[in-house]
Amino acid sequence: MFRMKRLAGSPACSFCGKKGDDVAKLVAGPRVYGAGPRVYICDECVTVANRLMEGAGNVATITPASNTAPAPASPR
């Protein structure tokens, strides 16, 4: 599991930790079972995720500091 990254109580991207004021868009996921914390994703992380989905291979790691996708693994 992953831990949500929250800054000072305001909504933040669950993947990179950027607050809603620091990104163009922040999308909130549904609450699990109507309670508990929401999961958020920013437009920048959506872009990175789209690049990962378009690439070859099925596993990749995102470095939060750089917020860029690594080169996909070559098929074996």
N, CA, C, O and CB atoms as a CASP TS submission, in Angstrom:
PFRMAT TS
TARGET T0000
AUTHOR 0000-0000-0000
METHOD Language model
MODEL 1
PARENT N/A
ATOM      1  N   MET     1       0.834  -1.188   0.000  1.00  0.00           N
ATOM      2  CA  MET     1       0.000   0.000   0.000  1.00  0.00           C
ATOM      3  C   MET     1       0.872   1.242   0.000  1.00  0.00           C
ATOM      4  O   MET     1       2.064   1.174   0.298  1.00  0.00           O
ATOM      5  CB  MET     1      -0.945   0.003   1.207  1.00  0.00           C
ATOM      6  N   PHE     2       0.287   2.347  -0.327  1.00  0.00           N
ATOM      7  CA  PHE     2       1.008   3.605  -0.311  1.00  0.00           C
ATOM      8  C   PHE     2       0.419   4.509   0.752  1.00  0.00           C
ATOM      9  O   PHE     2      -0.708   4.303   1.202  1.00  0.00           O
ATOM     10  CB  PHE     2       0.965   4.284  -1.689  1.00  0.00           C
ATOM     11  N   ARG     3       1.165   5.481   1.139  1.00  0.00           N
ATOM     12  CA  ARG     3       0.676   6.458   2.103  1.00  0.00           C
ATOM     13  C   ARG     3       0.346   7.738   1.375  1.00  0.00           C
ATOM     14  O   ARG     3       1.082   8.174   0.490  1.00  0.00           O
ATOM     15  CB  ARG     3       1.710   6.713   3.221  1.00  0.00           C
ATOM     16  N   MET     4      -0.771   8.339   1.757  1.00  0.00           N
ATOM     17  CA  MET     4      -1.133   9.613   1.135  1.00  0.00           C
ATOM     18  C   MET     4      -0.181  10.689   1.630  1.00  0.00           C
ATOM     19  O   MET     4       0.194  10.720   2.802  1.00  0.00           O
ATOM     20  CB  MET     4      -2.610   9.995   1.447  1.00  0.00           C
ATOM     21  N   LYS     5       0.197  11.557   0.727  1.00  0.00           N
ATOM     22  CA  LYS     5       1.062  12.675   1.085  1.00  0.00           C
ATOM     23  C   LYS     5       0.170  13.906   1.231  1.00  0.00           C
ATOM     24  O   LYS     5      -0.409  14.377   0.252  1.00  0.00           O
ATOM     25  CB  LYS     5       2.197  12.904   0.006  1.00  0.00           C
ATOM     26  N   ARG     6       0.061  14.419   2.435  1.00  0.00           N
ATOM     27  CA  ARG     6      -0.751  15.605   2.678  1.00  0.00           C
ATOM     28  C   ARG     6       0.124  16.684   3.281  1.00  0.00           C
ATOM     29  O   ARG     6       1.024  16.412   4.076  1.00  0.00           O
ATOM     30  CB  ARG     6      -1.950  15.286   3.605  1.00  0.00           C
ATOM     31  N   LEU     7      -0.158  17.898   2.889  1.00  0.00           N
ATOM     32  CA  LEU     7       0.599  19.030   3.394  1.00  0.00           C
ATOM     33  C   LEU     7      -0.340  20.006   4.085  1.00  0.00           C
ATOM     34  O   LEU     7      -1.250  20.542   3.451  1.00  0.00           O
ATOM     35  CB  LEU     7       1.368  19.727   2.258  1.00  0.00           C
ATOM     36  N   ALA     8      -0.136  20.240   5.357  1.00  0.00           N
ATOM     37  CA  ALA     8      -0.863  21.242   6.143  1.00  0.00           C
ATOM     38  C   ALA     8      -2.379  21.135   6.026  1.00  0.00           C
ATOM     39  O   ALA     8      -3.064  22.158   6.038  1.00  0.00           O
ATOM     40  CB  ALA     8      -0.437  22.613   5.723  1.00  0.00           C
ATOM     41  N   GLY     9      -2.919  19.923   5.913  1.00  0.00           N
ATOM     42  CA  GLY     9      -4.360  19.739   5.912  1.00  0.00           C
ATOM     43  C   GLY     9      -5.078  20.075   4.621  1.00  0.00           C
ATOM     44  O   GLY     9      -6.258  19.747   4.489  1.00  0.00           O
ATOM     45  N   SER    10      -4.428  20.711   3.665  1.00  0.00           N
ATOM     46  CA  SER    10      -5.087  21.010   2.397  1.00  0.00           C
ATOM     47  C   SER    10      -4.882  19.836   1.449  1.00  0.00           C
ATOM     48  O   SER    10      -3.892  19.115   1.571  1.00  0.00           O
ATOM     49  CB  SER    10      -4.539  22.329   1.774  1.00  0.00           C
ATOM     50  N   PRO    11      -5.809  19.629   0.496  1.00  0.00           N
ATOM     51  CA  PRO    11      -5.672  18.505  -0.429  1.00  0.00           C
ATOM     52  C   PRO    11      -4.363  18.562  -1.203  1.00  0.00           C
ATOM     53  O   PRO    11      -3.929  19.626  -1.645  1.00  0.00           O
ATOM     54  CB  PRO    11      -6.841  18.478  -1.399  1.00  0.00           C
ATOM     55  N   ALA    12      -3.750  17.407  -1.354  1.00  0.00           N
ATOM     56  CA  ALA    12      -2.489  17.297  -2.087  1.00  0.00           C
ATOM     57  C   ALA    12      -2.510  16.018  -2.913  1.00  0.00           C
ATOM     58  O   ALA    12      -3.221  15.068  -2.585  1.00  0.00           O
ATOM     59  CB  ALA    12      -1.267  17.310  -1.116  1.00  0.00           C
ATOM     60  N   CYS    13      -1.735  16.002  -3.974  1.00  0.00           N
ATOM     61  CA  CYS    13      -1.636  14.817  -4.825  1.00  0.00           C
ATOM     62  C   CYS    13      -1.095  13.654  -3.991  1.00  0.00           C
ATOM     63  O   CYS    13      -0.099  13.800  -3.282  1.00  0.00           O
ATOM     64  CB  CYS    13      -0.719  15.088  -6.066  1.00  0.00           C
ATOM     65  N   SER    14      -1.749  12.522  -4.080  1.00  0.00           N
ATOM     66  CA  SER    14      -1.347  11.347  -3.314  1.00  0.00           C
ATOM     67  C   SER    14      -0.079  10.706  -3.863  1.00  0.00           C
ATOM     68  O   SER    14       0.498   9.831  -3.217  1.00  0.00           O
ATOM     69  CB  SER    14      -2.467  10.332  -3.301  1.00  0.00           C
ATOM     70  N   PHE    15       0.363  11.127  -5.042  1.00  0.00           N
ATOM     71  CA  PHE    15       1.525  10.525  -5.679  1.00  0.00           C
ATOM     72  C   PHE    15       2.772  11.389  -5.544  1.00  0.00           C
ATOM     73  O   PHE    15       3.836  10.877  -5.197  1.00  0.00           O
ATOM     74  CB  PHE    15       1.238  10.271  -7.135  1.00  0.00           C
ATOM     75  N   CYS    16       2.664  12.693  -5.813  1.00  0.00           N
ATOM     76  CA  CYS    16       3.850  13.558  -5.752  1.00  0.00           C
ATOM     77  C   CYS    16       3.840  14.489  -4.538  1.00  0.00           C
ATOM     78  O   CYS    16       4.881  15.041  -4.179  1.00  0.00           O
ATOM     79  CB  CYS    16       3.951  14.385  -7.022  1.00  0.00           C
ATOM     80  N   GLY    17       2.687  14.670  -3.905  1.00  0.00           N
ATOM     81  CA  GLY    17       2.609  15.503  -2.705  1.00  0.00           C
ATOM     82  C   GLY    17       2.363  16.977  -2.946  1.00  0.00           C
ATOM     83  O   GLY    17       2.274  17.747  -1.990  1.00  0.00           O
ATOM     84  N   LYS    18       2.249  17.394  -4.213  1.00  0.00           N
ATOM     85  CA  LYS    18       2.022  18.809  -4.498  1.00  0.00           C
ATOM     86  C   LYS    18       0.606  19.202  -4.087  1.00  0.00           C
ATOM     87  O   LYS    18      -0.347  18.453  -4.295  1.00  0.00           O
ATOM     88  CB  LYS    18       2.254  19.111  -5.999  1.00  0.00           C
ATOM     89  N   LYS    19       0.488  20.409  -3.490  1.00  0.00           N
ATOM     90  CA  LYS    19      -0.813  20.916  -3.071  1.00  0.00           C
ATOM     91  C   LYS    19      -1.606  21.394  -4.281  1.00  0.00           C
ATOM     92  O   LYS    19      -1.042  21.673  -5.339  1.00  0.00           O
ATOM     93  CB  LYS    19      -0.649  22.056  -2.051  1.00  0.00           C
ATOM     94  N   GLY    20      -2.906  21.483  -4.110  1.00  0.00           N
ATOM     95  CA  GLY    20      -3.794  21.928  -5.181  1.00  0.00           C
ATOM     96  C   GLY    20      -3.428  23.296  -5.731  1.00  0.00           C
ATOM     97  O   GLY    20      -3.651  23.561  -6.912  1.00  0.00           O
ATOM     98  N   ASP    21      -2.870  24.172  -4.901  1.00  0.00           N
ATOM     99  CA  ASP    21      -2.478  25.514  -5.346  1.00  0.00           C
ATOM    100  C   ASP    21      -1.238  25.486  -6.243  1.00  0.00           C
ATOM    101  O   ASP    21      -0.963  26.451  -6.956  1.00  0.00           O
ATOM    102  CB  ASP    21      -2.218  26.408  -4.137  1.00  0.00           C
ATOM    103  N   ASP    22      -0.491  24.377  -6.206  1.00  0.00           N
ATOM    104  CA  ASP    22       0.765  24.281  -6.954  1.00  0.00           C
ATOM    105  C   ASP    22       0.619  23.584  -8.300  1.00  0.00           C
ATOM    106  O   ASP    22       1.592  23.493  -9.048  1.00  0.00           O
ATOM    107  CB  ASP    22       1.786  23.556  -6.134  1.00  0.00           C
ATOM    108  N   VAL    23      -0.576  23.089  -8.626  1.00  0.00           N
ATOM    109  CA  VAL    23      -0.802  22.377  -9.887  1.00  0.00           C
ATOM    110  C   VAL    23      -2.015  22.973 -10.600  1.00  0.00           C
ATOM    111  O   VAL    23      -2.825  23.669  -9.988  1.00  0.00           O
ATOM    112  CB  VAL    23      -1.008  20.854  -9.636  1.00  0.00           C
ATOM    113  N   ALA    24      -2.130  22.693 -11.896  1.00  0.00           N
ATOM    114  CA  ALA    24      -3.257  23.230 -12.665  1.00  0.00           C
ATOM    115  C   ALA    24      -4.579  22.581 -12.253  1.00  0.00           C
ATOM    116  O   ALA    24      -5.596  23.262 -12.126  1.00  0.00           O
ATOM    117  CB  ALA    24      -3.021  23.024 -14.165  1.00  0.00           C
ATOM    118  N   LYS    25      -4.559  21.249 -12.044  1.00  0.00           N
ATOM    119  CA  LYS    25      -5.775  20.527 -11.657  1.00  0.00           C
ATOM    120  C   LYS    25      -5.439  19.462 -10.631  1.00  0.00           C
ATOM    121  O   LYS    25      -4.356  18.878 -10.651  1.00  0.00           O
ATOM    122  CB  LYS    25      -6.455  19.891 -12.888  1.00  0.00           C
ATOM    123  N   LEU    26      -6.386  19.218  -9.734  1.00  0.00           N
ATOM    124  CA  LEU    26      -6.259  18.175  -8.726  1.00  0.00           C
ATOM    125  C   LEU    26      -7.585  17.435  -8.696  1.00  0.00           C
ATOM    126  O   LEU    26      -8.618  18.014  -8.359  1.00  0.00           O
ATOM    127  CB  LEU    26      -5.886  18.765  -7.309  1.00  0.00           C
ATOM    128  N   VAL    27      -7.559  16.155  -9.048  1.00  0.00           N
ATOM    129  CA  VAL    27      -8.778  15.350  -9.121  1.00  0.00           C
ATOM    130  C   VAL    27      -8.887  14.503  -7.866  1.00  0.00           C
ATOM    131  O   VAL    27      -7.933  13.835  -7.469  1.00  0.00           O
ATOM    132  CB  VAL    27      -8.787  14.453 -10.393  1.00  0.00           C
ATOM    133  N   ALA    28     -10.070  14.536  -7.239  1.00  0.00           N
ATOM    134  CA  ALA    28     -10.317  13.751  -6.030  1.00  0.00           C
ATOM    135  C   ALA    28     -11.013  12.455  -6.396  1.00  0.00           C
ATOM    136  O   ALA    28     -11.986  12.452  -7.150  1.00  0.00           O
ATOM    137  CB  ALA    28     -11.160  14.550  -5.013  1.00  0.00           C
ATOM    138  N   GLY    29     -10.512  11.358  -5.859  1.00  0.00           N
ATOM    139  CA  GLY    29     -11.163  10.067  -6.043  1.00  0.00           C
ATOM    140  C   GLY    29     -12.294   9.924  -5.037  1.00  0.00           C
ATOM    141  O   GLY    29     -12.435  10.754  -4.139  1.00  0.00           O
ATOM    142  N   PRO    30     -13.097   8.884  -5.179  1.00  0.00           N
ATOM    143  CA  PRO    30     -14.207   8.688  -4.242  1.00  0.00           C
ATOM    144  C   PRO    30     -13.696   8.266  -2.870  1.00  0.00           C
ATOM    145  O   PRO    30     -12.602   7.716  -2.742  1.00  0.00           O
ATOM    146  CB  PRO    30     -15.187   7.637  -4.784  1.00  0.00           C
ATOM    147  N   ARG    31     -14.486   8.526  -1.872  1.00  0.00           N
ATOM    148  CA  ARG    31     -14.137   8.055  -0.530  1.00  0.00           C
ATOM    149  C   ARG    31     -14.400   6.551  -0.479  1.00  0.00           C
ATOM    150  O   ARG    31     -15.409   6.070  -0.994  1.00  0.00           O
ATOM    151  CB  ARG    31     -14.958   8.816   0.584  1.00  0.00           C
ATOM    152  N   VAL    32     -13.503   5.835   0.133  1.00  0.00           N
ATOM    153  CA  VAL    32     -13.658   4.386   0.244  1.00  0.00           C
ATOM    154  C   VAL    32     -14.736   4.087   1.281  1.00  0.00           C
ATOM    155  O   VAL    32     -14.637   4.512   2.432  1.00  0.00           O
ATOM    156  CB  VAL    32     -12.308   3.701   0.630  1.00  0.00           C
ATOM    157  N   TYR    33     -15.750   3.363   0.871  1.00  0.00           N
ATOM    158  CA  TYR    33     -16.865   2.999   1.746  1.00  0.00           C
ATOM    159  C   TYR    33     -17.514   4.219   2.387  1.00  0.00           C
ATOM    160  O   TYR    33     -18.056   4.115   3.487  1.00  0.00           O
ATOM    161  CB  TYR    33     -16.389   2.047   2.827  1.00  0.00           C
ATOM    162  N   GLY    34     -17.471   5.363   1.730  1.00  0.00           N
ATOM    163  CA  GLY    34     -18.122   6.570   2.229  1.00  0.00           C
ATOM    164  C   GLY    34     -17.397   7.252   3.372  1.00  0.00           C
ATOM    165  O   GLY    34     -17.889   8.248   3.903  1.00  0.00           O
ATOM    166  N   ALA    35     -16.246   6.744   3.760  1.00  0.00           N
ATOM    167  CA  ALA    35     -15.510   7.357   4.872  1.00  0.00           C
ATOM    168  C   ALA    35     -14.014   7.279   4.567  1.00  0.00           C
ATOM    169  O   ALA    35     -13.603   6.713   3.554  1.00  0.00           O
ATOM    170  CB  ALA    35     -15.842   6.648   6.237  1.00  0.00           C
ATOM    171  N   GLY    36     -13.239   7.836   5.427  1.00  0.00           N
ATOM    172  CA  GLY    36     -11.786   7.767   5.261  1.00  0.00           C
ATOM    173  C   GLY    36     -11.259   8.832   4.323  1.00  0.00           C
ATOM    174  O   GLY    36     -12.024   9.617   3.763  1.00  0.00           O
ATOM    175  N   PRO    37      -9.943   8.854   4.154  1.00  0.00           N
ATOM    176  CA  PRO    37      -9.328   9.895   3.325  1.00  0.00           C
ATOM    177  C   PRO    37      -9.564   9.659   1.837  1.00  0.00           C
ATOM    178  O   PRO    37      -9.708   8.521   1.389  1.00  0.00           O
ATOM    179  CB  PRO    37      -7.834   9.967   3.601  1.00  0.00           C
ATOM    180  N   ARG    38      -9.600  10.732   1.096  1.00  0.00           N
ATOM    181  CA  ARG    38      -9.704  10.648  -0.354  1.00  0.00           C
ATOM    182  C   ARG    38      -8.316  10.510  -0.956  1.00  0.00           C
ATOM    183  O   ARG    38      -7.315  10.882  -0.344  1.00  0.00           O
ATOM    184  CB  ARG    38     -10.425  11.882  -0.928  1.00  0.00           C
ATOM    185  N   VAL    39      -8.277   9.977  -2.146  1.00  0.00           N
ATOM    186  CA  VAL    39      -7.046   9.901  -2.914  1.00  0.00           C
ATOM    187  C   VAL    39      -7.123  10.996  -3.967  1.00  0.00           C
ATOM    188  O   VAL    39      -8.160  11.170  -4.607  1.00  0.00           O
ATOM    189  CB  VAL    39      -6.840   8.476  -3.562  1.00  0.00           C
ATOM    190  N   TYR    40      -6.032  11.736  -4.153  1.00  0.00           N
ATOM    191  CA  TYR    40      -5.993  12.818  -5.126  1.00  0.00           C
ATOM    192  C   TYR    40      -4.891  12.547  -6.138  1.00  0.00           C
ATOM    193  O   TYR    40      -3.876  11.931  -5.812  1.00  0.00           O
ATOM    194  CB  TYR    40      -5.775  14.182  -4.432  1.00  0.00           C
ATOM    195  N   ILE    41      -5.096  13.011  -7.372  1.00  0.00           N
ATOM    196  CA  ILE    41      -4.043  12.937  -8.389  1.00  0.00           C
ATOM    197  C   ILE    41      -4.032  14.255  -9.161  1.00  0.00           C
ATOM    198  O   ILE    41      -5.081  14.777  -9.537  1.00  0.00           O
ATOM    199  CB  ILE    41      -4.264  11.716  -9.359  1.00  0.00           C
ATOM    200  N   CYS    42      -2.830  14.782  -9.391  1.00  0.00           N
ATOM    201  CA  CYS    42      -2.699  16.062 -10.096  1.00  0.00           C
ATOM    202  C   CYS    42      -2.527  15.822 -11.589  1.00  0.00           C
ATOM    203  O   CYS    42      -2.229  14.708 -12.020  1.00  0.00           O
ATOM    204  CB  CYS    42      -1.505  16.874  -9.544  1.00  0.00           C
ATOM    205  N   ASP    43      -2.715  16.865 -12.364  1.00  0.00           N
ATOM    206  CA  ASP    43      -2.600  16.767 -13.822  1.00  0.00           C
ATOM    207  C   ASP    43      -1.198  16.340 -14.247  1.00  0.00           C
ATOM    208  O   ASP    43      -1.047  15.658 -15.260  1.00  0.00           O
ATOM    209  CB  ASP    43      -2.954  18.104 -14.473  1.00  0.00           C
ATOM    210  N   GLU    44      -0.178  16.728 -13.496  1.00  0.00           N
ATOM    211  CA  GLU    44       1.193  16.353 -13.844  1.00  0.00           C
ATOM    212  C   GLU    44       1.409  14.850 -13.672  1.00  0.00           C
ATOM    213  O   GLU    44       2.064  14.225 -14.506  1.00  0.00           O
ATOM    214  CB  GLU    44       2.197  17.135 -12.983  1.00  0.00           C
ATOM    215  N   CYS    45       0.876  14.268 -12.616  1.00  0.00           N
ATOM    216  CA  CYS    45       1.014  12.828 -12.397  1.00  0.00           C
ATOM    217  C   CYS    45       0.177  12.038 -13.400  1.00  0.00           C
ATOM    218  O   CYS    45       0.553  10.930 -13.781  1.00  0.00           O
ATOM    219  CB  CYS    45       0.603  12.462 -10.963  1.00  0.00           C
ATOM    220  N   VAL    46      -0.954  12.599 -13.831  1.00  0.00           N
ATOM    221  CA  VAL    46      -1.748  11.948 -14.877  1.00  0.00           C
ATOM    222  C   VAL    46      -0.929  11.884 -16.160  1.00  0.00           C
ATOM    223  O   VAL    46      -0.946  10.868 -16.853  1.00  0.00           O
ATOM    224  CB  VAL    46      -3.089  12.705 -15.116  1.00  0.00           C
ATOM    225  N   THR    47      -0.218  12.952 -16.481  1.00  0.00           N
ATOM    226  CA  THR    47       0.629  12.974 -17.679  1.00  0.00           C
ATOM    227  C   THR    47       1.714  11.907 -17.589  1.00  0.00           C
ATOM    228  O   THR    47       1.961  11.186 -18.555  1.00  0.00           O
ATOM    229  CB  THR    47       1.268  14.366 -17.867  1.00  0.00           C
ATOM    230  N   VAL    48       2.360  11.805 -16.436  1.00  0.00           N
ATOM    231  CA  VAL    48       3.395  10.792 -16.246  1.00  0.00           C
ATOM    232  C   VAL    48       2.796   9.396 -16.363  1.00  0.00           C
ATOM    233  O   VAL    48       3.382   8.523 -17.004  1.00  0.00           O
ATOM    234  CB  VAL    48       4.084  10.969 -14.879  1.00  0.00           C
ATOM    235  N   ALA    49       1.639   9.177 -15.752  1.00  0.00           N
ATOM    236  CA  ALA    49       0.987   7.867 -15.812  1.00  0.00           C
ATOM    237  C   ALA    49       0.615   7.504 -17.248  1.00  0.00           C
ATOM    238  O   ALA    49       0.756   6.350 -17.651  1.00  0.00           O
ATOM    239  CB  ALA    49      -0.265   7.852 -14.925  1.00  0.00           C
ATOM    240  N   ASN    50       0.145   8.472 -18.012  1.00  0.00           N
ATOM    241  CA  ASN    50      -0.185   8.206 -19.417  1.00  0.00           C
ATOM    242  C   ASN    50       1.051   7.785 -20.194  1.00  0.00           C
ATOM    243  O   ASN    50       0.980   6.871 -21.016  1.00  0.00           O
ATOM    244  CB  ASN    50      -0.816   9.444 -20.067  1.00  0.00           C
ATOM    245  N   ARG    51       2.183   8.437 -19.948  1.00  0.00           N
ATOM    246  CA  ARG    51       3.429   8.059 -20.621  1.00  0.00           C
ATOM    247  C   ARG    51       3.839   6.637 -20.251  1.00  0.00           C
ATOM    248  O   ARG    51       4.304   5.876 -21.099  1.00  0.00           O
ATOM    249  CB  ARG    51       4.555   9.042 -20.262  1.00  0.00           C
ATOM    250  N   LEU    52       3.665   6.288 -18.990  1.00  0.00           N
ATOM    251  CA  LEU    52       3.999   4.935 -18.547  1.00  0.00           C
ATOM    252  C   LEU    52       3.095   3.896 -19.212  1.00  0.00           C
ATOM    253  O   LEU    52       3.561   2.828 -19.608  1.00  0.00           O
ATOM    254  CB  LEU    52       3.886   4.832 -17.021  1.00  0.00           C
ATOM    255  N   MET    53       1.816   4.205 -19.333  1.00  0.00           N
ATOM    256  CA  MET    53       0.871   3.271 -19.929  1.00  0.00           C
ATOM    257  C   MET    53       1.133   3.084 -21.418  1.00  0.00           C
ATOM    258  O   MET    53       0.872   2.007 -21.954  1.00  0.00           O
ATOM    259  CB  MET    53      -0.553   3.754 -19.708  1.00  0.00           C
ATOM    260  N   GLU    54       1.637   4.095 -22.089  1.00  0.00           N
ATOM    261  CA  GLU    54       1.925   4.008 -23.519  1.00  0.00           C
ATOM    262  C   GLU    54       3.234   3.273 -23.797  1.00  0.00           C
ATOM    263  O   GLU    54       3.436   2.773 -24.903  1.00  0.00           O
ATOM    264  CB  GLU    54       1.978   5.400 -24.124  1.00  0.00           C
ATOM    265  N   GLY    55       4.116   3.203 -22.819  1.00  0.00           N
ATOM    266  CA  GLY    55       5.434   2.594 -23.014  1.00  0.00           C
ATOM    267  C   GLY    55       5.393   1.080 -22.975  1.00  0.00           C
ATOM    268  O   GLY    55       4.385   0.472 -22.615  1.00  0.00           O
ATOM    269  N   ALA    56       6.507   0.492 -23.353  1.00  0.00           N
ATOM    270  CA  ALA    56       6.645  -0.965 -23.310  1.00  0.00           C
ATOM    271  C   ALA    56       6.932  -1.411 -21.890  1.00  0.00           C
ATOM    272  O   ALA    56       7.364  -0.614 -21.057  1.00  0.00           O
ATOM    273  CB  ALA    56       7.763  -1.445 -24.262  1.00  0.00           C
ATOM    274  N   GLY    57       6.695  -2.668 -21.618  1.00  0.00           N
ATOM    275  CA  GLY    57       6.942  -3.206 -20.286  1.00  0.00           C
ATOM    276  C   GLY    57       5.745  -2.976 -19.384  1.00  0.00           C
ATOM    277  O   GLY    57       4.790  -2.296 -19.761  1.00  0.00           O
ATOM    278  N   ASN    58       5.802  -3.546 -18.196  1.00  0.00           N
ATOM    279  CA  ASN    58       4.661  -3.415 -17.303  1.00  0.00           C
ATOM    280  C   ASN    58       5.040  -2.896 -15.919  1.00  0.00           C
ATOM    281  O   ASN    58       4.177  -2.797 -15.046  1.00  0.00           O
ATOM    282  CB  ASN    58       3.973  -4.738 -17.169  1.00  0.00           C
ATOM    283  N   VAL    59       6.296  -2.566 -15.703  1.00  0.00           N
ATOM    284  CA  VAL    59       6.714  -2.036 -14.412  1.00  0.00           C
ATOM    285  C   VAL    59       7.609  -0.830 -14.640  1.00  0.00           C
ATOM    286  O   VAL    59       8.527  -0.881 -15.458  1.00  0.00           O
ATOM    287  CB  VAL    59       7.445  -3.116 -13.572  1.00  0.00           C
ATOM    288  N   ALA    60       7.349   0.242 -13.928  1.00  0.00           N
ATOM    289  CA  ALA    60       8.190   1.434 -13.997  1.00  0.00           C
ATOM    290  C   ALA    60       8.124   2.136 -12.648  1.00  0.00           C
ATOM    291  O   ALA    60       7.176   1.950 -11.885  1.00  0.00           O
ATOM    292  CB  ALA    60       7.738   2.389 -15.155  1.00  0.00           C
ATOM    293  N   THR    61       9.120   2.929 -12.368  1.00  0.00           N
ATOM    294  CA  THR    61       9.176   3.669 -11.116  1.00  0.00           C
ATOM    295  C   THR    61       9.244   5.153 -11.427  1.00  0.00           C
ATOM    296  O   THR    61       9.998   5.580 -12.301  1.00  0.00           O
ATOM    297  CB  THR    61      10.387   3.227 -10.256  1.00  0.00           C
ATOM    298  N   ILE    62       8.456   5.933 -10.710  1.00  0.00           N
ATOM    299  CA  ILE    62       8.466   7.379 -10.864  1.00  0.00           C
ATOM    300  C   ILE    62       9.255   7.968  -9.710  1.00  0.00           C
ATOM    301  O   ILE    62       9.014   7.623  -8.554  1.00  0.00           O
ATOM    302  CB  ILE    62       7.019   7.959 -10.915  1.00  0.00           C
ATOM    303  N   THR    63      10.183   8.842 -10.005  1.00  0.00           N
ATOM    304  CA  THR    63      10.924   9.550  -8.980  1.00  0.00           C
ATOM    305  C   THR    63      10.178  10.841  -8.677  1.00  0.00           C
ATOM    306  O   THR    63      10.147  11.734  -9.524  1.00  0.00           O
ATOM    307  CB  THR    63      12.396   9.830  -9.426  1.00  0.00           C
ATOM    308  N   PRO    64       9.573  10.971  -7.491  1.00  0.00           N
ATOM    309  CA  PRO    64       8.768  12.153  -7.191  1.00  0.00           C
ATOM    310  C   PRO    64       9.487  13.469  -7.379  1.00  0.00           C
ATOM    311  O   PRO    64       8.868  14.446  -7.802  1.00  0.00           O
ATOM    312  CB  PRO    64       8.282  12.075  -5.806  1.00  0.00           C
ATOM    313  N   ALA    65      10.778  13.529  -7.078  1.00  0.00           N
ATOM    314  CA  ALA    65      11.500  14.793  -7.192  1.00  0.00           C
ATOM    315  C   ALA    65      11.565  15.278  -8.634  1.00  0.00           C
ATOM    316  O   ALA    65      11.431  16.473  -8.895  1.00  0.00           O
ATOM    317  CB  ALA    65      12.904  14.645  -6.634  1.00  0.00           C
ATOM    318  N   SER    66      11.769  14.358  -9.566  1.00  0.00           N
ATOM    319  CA  SER    66      11.887  14.777 -10.960  1.00  0.00           C
ATOM    320  C   SER    66      10.535  14.779 -11.661  1.00  0.00           C
ATOM    321  O   SER    66      10.334  15.507 -12.633  1.00  0.00           O
ATOM    322  CB  SER    66      12.853  13.866 -11.704  1.00  0.00           C
ATOM    323  N   ASN    67       9.597  13.951 -11.156  1.00  0.00           N
ATOM    324  CA  ASN    67       8.250  13.868 -11.708  1.00  0.00           C
ATOM    325  C   ASN    67       8.266  13.528 -13.201  1.00  0.00           C
ATOM    326  O   ASN    67       7.402  13.980 -13.954  1.00  0.00           O
ATOM    327  CB  ASN    67       7.513  15.181 -11.482  1.00  0.00           C
ATOM    328  N   THR    68       9.247  12.735 -13.622  1.00  0.00           N
ATOM    329  CA  THR    68       9.309  12.301 -15.017  1.00  0.00           C
ATOM    330  C   THR    68       9.366  10.788 -15.059  1.00  0.00           C
ATOM    331  O   THR    68       9.869  10.148 -14.135  1.00  0.00           O
ATOM    332  CB  THR    68      10.533  12.916 -15.746  1.00  0.00           C
ATOM    333  N   ALA    69       8.857  10.231 -16.114  1.00  0.00           N
ATOM    334  CA  ALA    69       8.846   8.787 -16.263  1.00  0.00           C
ATOM    335  C   ALA    69      10.187   8.305 -16.782  1.00  0.00           C
ATOM    336  O   ALA    69      10.778   8.939 -17.657  1.00  0.00           O
ATOM    337  CB  ALA    69       7.720   8.347 -17.198  1.00  0.00           C
ATOM    338  N   PRO    70      10.674   7.191 -16.254  1.00  0.00           N
ATOM    339  CA  PRO    70      11.922   6.621 -16.784  1.00  0.00           C
ATOM    340  C   PRO    70      11.649   5.935 -18.114  1.00  0.00           C
ATOM    341  O   PRO    70      10.496   5.720 -18.487  1.00  0.00           O
ATOM    342  CB  PRO    70      12.550   5.617 -15.777  1.00  0.00           C
ATOM    343  N   ALA    71      12.705   5.597 -18.815  1.00  0.00           N
ATOM    344  CA  ALA    71      12.552   4.860 -20.070  1.00  0.00           C
ATOM    345  C   ALA    71      11.959   3.494 -19.752  1.00  0.00           C
ATOM    346  O   ALA    71      12.385   2.854 -18.790  1.00  0.00           O
ATOM    347  CB  ALA    71      13.921   4.718 -20.822  1.00  0.00           C
ATOM    348  N   PRO    72      10.989   3.031 -20.534  1.00  0.00           N
ATOM    349  CA  PRO    72      10.389   1.735 -20.273  1.00  0.00           C
ATOM    350  C   PRO    72      11.401   0.605 -20.447  1.00  0.00           C
ATOM    351  O   PRO    72      12.348   0.720 -21.225  1.00  0.00           O
ATOM    352  CB  PRO    72       9.198   1.516 -21.191  1.00  0.00           C
ATOM    353  N   ALA    73      11.192  -0.471 -19.722  1.00  0.00           N
ATOM    354  CA  ALA    73      12.075  -1.621 -19.824  1.00  0.00           C
ATOM    355  C   ALA    73      11.895  -2.277 -21.177  1.00  0.00           C
ATOM    356  O   ALA    73      10.777  -2.361 -21.686  1.00  0.00           O
ATOM    357  CB  ALA    73      11.805  -2.627 -18.693  1.00  0.00           C
ATOM    358  N   SER    74      12.985  -2.742 -21.765  1.00  0.00           N
ATOM    359  CA  SER    74      12.888  -3.379 -23.079  1.00  0.00           C
ATOM    360  C   SER    74      12.309  -4.779 -22.900  1.00  0.00           C
ATOM    361  O   SER    74      12.632  -5.466 -21.932  1.00  0.00           O
ATOM    362  CB  SER    74      14.284  -3.438 -23.787  1.00  0.00           C
ATOM    363  N   PRO    75      11.446  -5.207 -23.842  1.00  0.00           N
ATOM    364  CA  PRO    75      10.853  -6.547 -23.743  1.00  0.00           C
ATOM    365  C   PRO    75      11.932  -7.611 -23.913  1.00  0.00           C
ATOM    366  O   PRO    75      12.888  -7.430 -24.667  1.00  0.00           O
ATOM    367  CB  PRO    75       9.740  -6.737 -24.805  1.00  0.00           C
ATOM    368  N   ARG    76      11.768  -8.698 -23.216  1.00  0.00           N
ATOM    369  CA  ARG    76      12.777  -9.774 -23.262  1.00  0.00           C
ATOM    370  C   ARG    76      12.272 -10.944 -24.021  1.00  0.00           C
ATOM    371  O   ARG    76      12.981 -11.941 -24.162  1.00  0.00           O
ATOM    372  CB  ARG    76      13.177 -10.213 -21.873  1.00  0.00           C
TER
END
